[in-house]
Amino acid sequence: MAQRVALITGGGKRIGAATASLLMEHGWFVLIHVRNSVVEAQQILEDFEQKNGSKAPAEILQADLNLDEDITSLLQVVSGHEMVEKSGGLHALIHNASIYSSQDYDSVSLETLRLNTRLHIEVPFVLTQGLLPQLRSANGCVIGMIDTSLGLAWKGLSHYTSSKAGLRQLMMNLAGDLAPEIRVNCVAPGAIIAADWESEHFASVVEKVPLGRAGETIDVAKAVMFLLESTYISGQIINVDGGWSVSP
Ligand SMILES: NC(=O)c1ccc[n+]([C@@H]2O[C@H](COP(=O)([O-])OP(=O)(O)OC[C@H]3O[C@@H](n4cnc5c(N)ncnc54)[C@H](OP(=O)(O)O)[C@@H]3O)[C@@H](O)[C@H]2O)c1
């Protein structure tokens, strides 16, 4: 069987890096997209090489997804990539790149809202659309990294949660539009790793998690891997949250 190929956005560190590493360990060739985290992404490759004694099956692709010209060149590079051509297309597209900040609703600027909707809705829409021929020919799987905010009122996060809701609905819609060739699913992490600004808030959230601890990046990566391997699952959301979303 030809080597399977994945593109993960924002794959240089944290959850994206864990996912890229797990895919490589399972024999995938991974196109690791980054904006700034080139050094961190190179470290993923070095770690693989040290552990396995062979060249990492990956390539780092840099693009600022806020820039239309960067998106255009990313699409060109991926669609014409020799591994994508050799392997019969793109087997996985993981929309992981994200921004996350907290701000009172009263003061959220239109610019902040647009940055969130751009990265969480517009970019996944355009990247998926731009890579349809490659996804179709490989019977690929698209995964949206959302979160567990569905149906709840999160203080100071309206700009973030509303845009993740858009991503969730986009993925659910595409599960219908792109069937039967392409499967589309979501992974919804709970409290996995805190952003720099939220360590106190994060600790208070973890206290409410039924499994009694924060998740690890590998927990999320394993859910992504499960969905990639599960060829009869489409239009589903897996919460990776230690039971948080069902706790009263
Ligand atoms: N961490 C959690 O506990 C948690 C909880 C719920 C949901 N999630 C979701 O799970 C996914 C991974 O979480 P995370 O915390 O690991 O993500 P993250 O660190 O917040 O962001 C992932 C990557 O997004 C990239 N990015 C941001 N703006 C970009 C832009 N304009 N162009 C291109 N790339 C850009 C960054 O790449 P560079 O570093 O290369 O600039 C960053 O490393 C996200 O979708 C997040 O919303 C995470």
The ligand as an ORCA input file, in Angstrom:
! r2SCAN-3c Opt
* xyz 0 1
  N      -5.093     23.433     24.176
  C      -6.268     23.003     24.585
  O      -6.424     22.600     25.741
  C      -7.447     23.012     23.639
  C      -8.746     22.989     24.167
  C      -9.826     22.999     23.286
  C      -9.619     23.022     21.909
  N      -8.335     23.053     21.426
  C      -8.149     23.097     19.975
  O      -7.197     22.132     19.575
  C      -6.342     22.649     18.546
  C      -4.894     22.611     19.023
  O      -4.788     23.311     20.258
  P      -3.429     24.053     20.681
  O      -3.681     24.658     21.999
  O      -2.289     23.106     20.465
  O      -3.401     25.189     19.536
  P      -2.614     26.591     19.559
  O      -1.303     26.370     20.192
  O      -3.492     27.649     20.141
  O      -2.497     26.910     18.007
  C      -1.954     25.966     17.084
  C      -1.162     26.683     16.023
  O      -1.992     27.566     15.262
  C      -1.076     28.303     14.464
  N      -1.602     29.589     14.010
  C      -2.138     30.610     14.704
  N      -2.392     31.662     13.885
  C      -1.999     31.288     12.629
  C      -1.983     31.930     11.352
  N      -2.414     33.194     11.179
  N      -1.483     31.244     10.299
  C      -1.038     29.989     10.455
  N      -1.019     29.331     11.634
  C      -1.494     29.979     12.702
  C       0.158     28.559     15.342
  O       1.275     28.204     14.541
  P       2.772     28.795     14.795
  O       3.114     28.425     16.214
  O       3.576     28.079     13.773
  O       2.705     30.278     14.594
  C      -0.053     27.611     16.539
  O       1.077     26.888     16.908
  C      -6.831     24.075     18.268
  O      -7.668     24.077     17.142
  C      -7.591     24.443     19.529
  O      -8.619     25.381     19.303
  C      -7.258     23.057     22.251
*
